[in-house]
Amino acid sequence: MQETKKHQLTDWLPTTNREVKIRGWDYLDVILFSGDAYVDHPSFGPAVIGRILESYGLRVAIVPQPNVNDNLQDFEKLGKPRLFFGCTGGCMDPMVSNYTASKKRRDKDAYTPNGDKGFRPDYATSVYSKILKEKFPDVPVLIGGIEASLRRVTHYDYWSDKLLPTILETSKADMLVYGMGEQPLREIVQLLQKGVPFSSLKNIKQTAVLIDTKIEKIPVVNDWEDVTINSHEACLKDKKTFASNFKTIEQESNKLKARRIFQKVGEKTLVINPPFATMTEKEIDGSFDLPYTRLPHPKYDKRGSIPAFEMIKFSINIHRGCFGGCSFCTISAHQGKFIASRSKESVLREVDKVANMPDFKGYLSDIGGPSANMYQMKGKVQSICDKCVAPSCISPVICSNLDTSHKPLTGLYQAVDKHPKIKKSFIGSGIRHDMLVPEFNKNADAKELDDYTEEVMTKHVSGRLKVAPEHTSDPVLKLMRKPSFTYFHKFKERFDKINIKKKLNLQLIPYFISSHPASEVEDMANLAAETKDMGFQLEQVQGFTPTPMTVATVIYYSGYHPYTLKPTRTPKTKKEREDQHKFFFWYKKENKDWIRNTLNKVGRQDLLQKLLPENNSWKKNKTTHKTAQHTFDDAIPFNRRKKKASRAPKSKKRR
């Protein structure tokens, strides 16, 4: 990596004793352990936490991907930190990183050099934390990241097919930070620096602790209200009881003034403190403006590129949070539903950094976030948001209090493109196409929406615009918290109009999910038929993967919708999931007889005639690819992208 030559080794956080000594340090304040390779970039959580702690004046080191299969020397090599150890499984839940939707072990790890597998253990946060507690019982261990965040309470683990207690119990850690860690870490460090013992930190916002009430009392906080949910043991006994917990958990996670949550776990009490308010523009700018090298640590120079880094190397994250609240998505559970947006100035400073990287060729791969088009969107009247308990601001309809103006975002794109070294900036993050449809986004200025759509289509897409309607069945979409497929039709009309007007010859590529709760085989047949009628031959489809802290996962395990407690069916067996998936690939020879037999059995000859007609006149919008990309067993096909590195940047896969 030629670009690392202009940096000194001390530009990265130290990872070895030698690097600590080069800095002249004789002790460390905090030592971080991560399931990812160390990439010093604001898109990688462990790097952000390291830089944040460093900005508070602490001496911080990081041990990336410690070996858990030898004599565990990686856990002892840097000794004891003065304040605490920090552990994270990495940027993805290790089980999602290690296994496919069908529970097969992945052959690549996107966060490891060369995509090599085997460097991240299953349930990495718990594995690291337990080792540290055994070796250094007197040193506090703090856990965080998406694995800890989504497993902070009793949750269903798809890979073991069990209900598991809070990760604080399985990891033996002293404290859990959930969500984005900057704000709670600031308060934790300030108190520790004043001499407050770590063991006394029980009421820090956005943290969770497990308290043995026989030994110590739960602290009283006069400004907070409390709510108790069903115990872990009660959840184990009854699936409906487990499901009923989730409504409280989700609503409190997304309220601006949330209650403190209590849950009994054996003889102990889990205490989940309310979250901090959404980060201000100044706070989030401060996090992104830290002195990242934006590069992997030089130790990886000879091991090969890190696929996840290559995907985001020339991308810019402009906001955090997502108010979509999709039932299958974990973003709001981790980042929250309220949007924290960076200032235009902060974004442009980062664009300038990227533009001046030695191997930058003029193309930004993404200007986006969890959803590309939510930048600077918030409630018009704050007092209304203060009282809101809805998990989504745009389902079943767009909230009349939500400012969905796309004007600031359009202006940001144009400002980025004025940089003399930027040839083209792509939008790789998922675009919420429904917010660009005036019939759905009724309070928005229709011209403003069209201006944004035209800006994206003419200047920020390379051949294909990818959006995610997810399904065509209204009952399934309602459960998903997604709008009717009617609005995808409306969006396609606007897309086609601009496509013709500007002579762009772009393709619209829709993403869908199979085997989602409430989806029946007939729904999938309808999906296949309706999309075929629109001229699509689907390429990329994803099997529903149950991950902790989502409505869909609660339904998958319990059979009940957590808000209504009404029974809701989910395709669960391997055969059911495979059958649903087959309809996506109706055009494959090996599926045709099965489709004929299935649709004849349920008396849907009408769908059969649509899917398998005598002629092929439907192919008006067929893609030029000779083979469809099958992602059911590999939701992150980065190993395929690697071979196409010379082409225009690919879009990011939605979570």
N, C-alpha and C positions, 0 to 999 in steps of 0.2 A: 504494500500500500504506500505509494509515493507520498500521498498527502500527509502521512504521519511524520515524515522527515522534518517538517517545519516546526513540529511540537517537541517539547522536552518531555521526558518520562513523568516528570512531576506535574504535568498538565492534567493528568488523570488522577483519580483517587488511588492511593496505594493499595496493591493487592498482595504484596509479599513483605516479609521483614526487611529485605534489601531496599525496597521502595520506601518503607517507613524511615529507614536510616538515612537514605538520600535526603530526605526532608529535614533531617536533624532532630526527629522526634524521639523521645525516650518513653512515651506512653501514648495510648489511644483513648479517646473518650467514648467512641461508639464503633463497633465492628458489625458490618452488615453481611448477611449470607443470602445469596440469591440463586434461584434455579435457572436463571438465564446467564449466558455469557455477558460480560460487562461491556456495554455499549454506552458511552458517555453522551447521551442524546436525550432531549426533553420528551421524546415519545416512549422512553424506557423508564418505567417507574422507579426501579432501584437507583438509577443514576440521578433522578430528580430528588429522591429522598436523601441521597448522599450529598448532593450539592446544597440542598436546603439546610441540612445539619451543619455543613461546612460554613454556610453563610451566617450561622449563629455563633461562629467562632470556635466550633468544635474540631477536634482532630479525628477524622473519619477514615476508615479503611473498609474495603469490600472484598469478600471472598466469593467469587462467582463459581457456581457449579462445584461445590466441595465434593470430594470423593467420599461416598458413604459405604464403599465396599472394601476398604483397606483397613489400616490401623487407625483411621479417623484423624490423621495428623493435620489435615486441613482445618479442623476445628480447634486445634491447639496452637498452631504455628504463630499466631499473632498475640497469644496470651489473653489476659483479661482486659476488657475495656473499663474505663473509670466509671461510666454511667450505665450502659446497658448493651446487650446484643440486640440486633434487629434481624428478623427472618422474613423472607417472602418466597413463595413458590415461583415467582416470575410474573411476566406480563399476561400470561394465560393461566387458567387453572391447570395444574400439571396433568390432571386426568384427561382434559380436553386436548392438551398438547401431546399426550402419550397414546391416546386411543381414538379410534374412529367412532362414528355413530353406531356401528354394528359391533363395537367393543373389540375390534381387532387392533393390535398394536401398530401404530404408525411406523413407516419405514424411514421417516425423517423428523427432525426437530428443528423448526424454523428459527429458534433462538440459540442455536449452537453452531459454531463454525463448521462449514461444509454440510450443514444440515444433519450432522451425525446424531444418532440416537444413543440413549443409554447414559447420558450425562445428567439427567434430571430424574430423581426417584419419584414413584407414585406418592401422592400426598406429601409433597416435598416440604411444605411448611411445618407439618407435624414431625416429620423425620428429623429435620434440622433442629427444631426447637427441643425435642426430647434428648437428642445427643448433647446439646449445650447444657441442658438442665442437669444431666447426669455428670458431665465433666466439671461444670462450674455452678453448683447448686446455689451459691450465694450471689450470683450475678443475675439481675433481672433480664428476662427475655421478652421483647416486644415483637408481636407479629403483625403483618399488614399485607397489602396487595390484594389482588382480586380473589385469590383462594381463601384467604382469611376473611375478607369482607363478605363474601357470599355464603360462608359457612359459620357465621357468627351465632347462629341459633340452631335449634333442632332442624335438620334438613335431610332430604332424600338424596342419597348418593347412588346414581344410576349404575356405576361400574361395579359396586359391591351388592347392589340391589337391596340396600338396607337404609333404615333411618339412623342417622348418626347424630350424636349430641353436638353442642357447640364445639368448635375447633379448639377453644380454650381448654376443654377437658381432654381431648385427644393429644394435644400438643404439649400440655403442661406449662404453657407460656403464662407470664404474669399479666400481660395486657394485650388487647387487640385494638388496633386502629383500623376503623372501617372507612371506606370511601377514599377521597383524595386526602393525603396525609399532611399537607403543609400546615394547616391551622392547628390541629391537635398537637403536632410535634413542636410547634412554636411554644405552646403553653406548657407542655411537658418539660422542655428544655429550660424554659425560664424558671420554673419551680425547682427543678433539680439544681440549677445554678445557684439558687438561693439557699440550698441546703435542705430542701424538703425531701424526706426519704421516698424512694420509688414506691415502697409499699403503702404509702399514704395517698397515692394518686388514684382515688376511686371515683372522683366526680368530674373528670376531664370530659368535655363534650366530644362526641364522635369517637369514643372509646368504649370498650366492653371489658369487664372484669368478672371473675368467678370468685364469689365470696363464701367462705365457710362461716355461716351465721352463728355457729356454736362458739366460734373463737372471736369474731369481730362483728360489729354492727354495720349495717348499710348506712352510709352517711345521709343525713337529711339535707336536702337542698330546697329552700323555701320557695324559690321561683319556679320549681319544676313540678309538674303533675306526674303521677305514676300510674302505670297500668300493668296488671299481671296476666300473662298468657298461660295456657295449659302447660303443665310440666312435661319434661322429656319422657318420663315414665308413662304419663297418660297418653302421650302421642304414640308410644310403642304399642299400647294396648288397643287403640282405636284410630283407624285412618281418618274418620270424619272429625275427630277431635284434633288431629294433626292439621287437617285442612282448615279448620276454623281459626287457627292461629295466624294464618298468613295475611288475612285482611288487615289485622292490627299491625303486623310487621311492615307490610308494604305502605300502609297509610302513614305510619309514624316515620318511615324512612323518607317520605316525600313531603312532609309538612314543614313549614318554616318555624313553627313553634310546636315541636313534637314533645310527646310524653316520654319519660324514662320507662323502659320495658324491663320487667322482672320475669324470670322463668326458673323454676326449681329444676335442678339437675342432681338427682340423688340427694345427698345431704347438703349440697351447696346451692347458692342462688346466683344465676347469671344476671348481671346488671348491664343493660345496654343503654348508655347515656345518649341524650338527644344529639342530633348533628349540629354542626356550626351553620351559621347563615351562609348563603352562597358567597363564594369568593368575590370580592370587588375587582374592578378592572385593574386597580393598582396592585392588588395582591397577586392576581394571576399573571400580570405583566412581570412582576418581580420573580415569579417562579420560572418563567420562560427566558428571562434576561440573564440568568446565571451563566457563569463562564464555561459552558459545555464545549468540549472539543468537537462534538457531533460525530465522533468516530469510535470504532471499537478499540479496546485497549491493544497496544502494540504486541502483547503476548500472543495474539491470534494471527499475526501477519503470515506465518507459514502454515497455518492450519486450514486456510480456505475462508471464503466469504461467509458472512452470517446472513442467511436468506431474509429474515425479518428486517434486518438493517438495510439490505439492498432495496427492499420494497419502499422504505420510508426515507431513504437517505436524502432525497431531494424533495421532501414534502414539508408542508407547513401546517401545524395544528392551530386553528384560530379560535376554538372554544371548547369547553367541556360541558357535559350534561346533555340530556335528551328528554324532551317533554312528550315523546310519542307513547311511552309506557307499554310497548308491545308485550303481549303475554309470554312470549318465548325468549325475550331479550333481557340480559342482565345489566345493561348500561345504567338505567335509572337507579337500580339497587346499589350500584357502586359509585356512580358519578352524580346521581341525583337528577331530578326532572327540571330543575331551574338552571338556566344557561348562564355560565360564567364566560364572558367574552373578553378577548384581549383587545387592547386599543389598536387602532390602525397603525400607529407609530411603532408599537412593539412588533407587530407582524412584519412591517416593512424593514425593521432592523434585522430580523431573522432572514428575510428574503435576501437582504444584502450580504449577510454572512454566507448563505448557501451559494449565491451567485458568484462569490469570490473563492469558492473551493476550487482547488487546482484541476479536478477532473469534471467540473460542471460544464455541460455542453449547451446550456441555455434552456433546458426543459424542466419545469417543476412538475413532479409526478402527482401532487395533490395539494390543494388549498382547501382544507376541510376540517372535519371533526367527527364525532359519533354519527351525526347526520350533517350532511354538507351544508344544508340551507336553513340553519337555525341561528346563525350569527346575530348577536345583539337583539334577539327577540325576548320579550318579557311582558309581564302584565302591565296594562295601562294604568290601572289603579292598584297600588301596592296593597292597600287594606283588604281588597278582595282576595288577593293571593295569600295574604296572611292567614285567612280562615279556611282556605281550600284544602280538601282531603282527597280530591280526585287524583288517581295515579297517572292519568293522561290529560293533557291540555287540548288534545285534538281528536279524542274518541269519547263518545260516538260522534260528536260534532266538534268543530273548532270553537273553543271558548271565546265568547264575545269580548272578554277582557284581554285576550292575547293580541299583542301587536305583532303581526306577521309580515311586516314590511320587509321586502327583499332589497330595498334601495341601498341601505348601508353595505350589504354584501356585494351588490353589483358595483358599487363605488370602490370597494376594496379590491375586487378583481381588476378593475381598470387601473387602479393605482399600482398594483403589483406589476401589471403588464407594461407600465411606463418605465420600469427599470431598464436601463440600457443593455444589460446582459441577459434579460429574459426574452427568449424567442417565443415560448408558449408555456402557459400554465394550465395544467389539466385539473379537472375535478375528479378525483379518484374515489372519494367517500360517497356513500349512498345518498342520493337526492330523494327527499320526500316529494314525489311527484304529485301526491294528492293536494299538497299545499299550493301547488301551481295551477290548480283548477278552480276558477272563480265560482263554479256551481257548488263546490265544497267549501272553499275558503271565501265565504260570502262577504266578510267584512273588509277584504283586501281590495286594493285598487287593481282591476283587471289588467290595465295597461302595464302597471308595475310588474305584475306576475309575468306577462308576456315579454317584457323587456328583459327580465332575468332569464327566462327560458331561452330567449333568442341569444342573449349574451353567452350562455353556457353552450348552446348548440353551435354557434358560429366560431367561438374562440377557445373553448375549453374541453372539447371532446375530440378524440381521434377515431373516427369511423363508427363508434358504437356508444350509445348512451344506455347505461344499465340502471334499471329501477327495480323496486321490489314490491309488487302488488301482493305477493305471497300465496294467494289463493283466489278462487273465483266464487266459492260458495259463501253466501251471505251469513249463514249461521256460524261457519268456521271463522270468517273474517270478524264477526262481532266478538267472538271469543278471543281472537288474536288482538283485538282492539285496533283493527285496521278498517278503513272505509270500504264501502261496497265496490266491487269490481267495475261497476258502472263508471266510476271516476277514472279508472285506468283507460276505459274507452274514450272518455272525454279528453284525457291527457294525450292519448294517441292522435286524436283529431287535431289538436293544437300542434303536436310534434310534426305530423304530416304536412300541415299547412306551412309551417316555418321551413321544413325540409324542402318543399317544392318551391316556395317563394325565394329562398336563398340558394337553391340548386346545390344542396349539401351532400346528398346521397348518403345520409347517416342511417344506421340501423338502430332500432329500439330493441333492447334485450331485457326481457322481464325475468325476474327470479321468483321461484316458488319453493314451498316447503311441502314435503309429503309426510304422512303419518302424524300430523298434528292432532291433538285432542279435538274431538267432535268431527273429524274428517272420516267419512265412509268411502268405501270403494267406488260407489256411484258418484260421489263428489269429485273423485279424481278423474273418473271418466268424463264428467261434465267439464272439468278443468281442461283436460286434453282436447275435447271437442271444441270448446269455446276459443281456446288459444289457436287451435288449428284454423278455425273459421276466420280468425284475424290475420292468418298468414304466417304464424310462428311455428317453427320446428324447434322445440325447447332444447337448450344445450346444457345449462347449468342448473341443477336442482339439488336440493339438500334434504336429507332425511332429518326429521326432528330429533334433536339430541337433548334429553332432559338434563338441565344444569341447575344447581341449587339457586334458590331465591327467585323463582319465576312462577307465575300463575299456572302456566302450562305444565310445569314439572310437578306441582302440587296435584294437579288433576291427573296427570299420568300415574303417579304413585297411589293416590287415595281413591280416585274415581269420583271425587266430588269437586264442584267449583267452589273455591274458598269464599266467594262473596255471597253466593246463594245457598250453598251446601246442598245443591241438587245434584243427583247422579249425572255424570258426564262420561261418555264412553271414549276410550282412546285405543287406537291400534297398538297392540303391545307385542304380540308374538312375532317371531322372525318372518313367518309366512305372511301375516297381515301387512307388515312393513314392506316386504318385498313386492307383494301384490299391488300395494298403493303406488309404489315406485314404477312399476312396469308401465302404467298408463302414460307417464311422461315420455316414455320411449316406445310409443305405439308404432313408430315407423321402422323399428328393428324387426327383422324377419323372425327372430326367435320368440317374439312376444305376440305375434299376430294371432296365432291359433288360440292362445290363452285368452286374449281379449275377446275374440269371437264367442268362445264358450261362456265366458263370464257374463257378457252383456246379453247373450241369448237367455241365460238362466234367470236374469232379473227382468227380462222382458223389455230391454232398452235397445230394440233394433234401430231406433232413431239415432242413438249415439253411435251404434255400430256403423251405420251408413255414413255418418259424418267422419268417423275415424278411419275407416277402411273402405273408401269408395272404389269404384271400378277405374276411375281415372285420377290423374294427379294435377288437376287444374288449380288446386289450392296453393301451389308453390310460389305465390306472388311475392312473399316476403322471406322465403327460405334463405338461411344463411349460406355463405359460400364454403363453410367448413365441410369437409368430406365426412368427418366423424364427429359425433357429439361428445362433449366432455362430460363424463359421468363422475359426479362428485359425491355420490352417496357414501362412499367409503373413504373419501378424503376431502374434507371440507376446506383444506388449505393446500391446494395443489401447486405450492410454490416451486416444487422441483420441475414442473413443466414450464413455469415462467422463466426459470433460469436459462433455458435454451433459447428464449426469445428476448434476451436482454438488449439486443440491438434494435428492437422495435420500440414503438411508442410505449410509455409506461402503462402498466395494467392498473385497473382499479382495485381498491382494497376490498377484500371479502367482508361482508357484513357479519356481525356477530349474532 
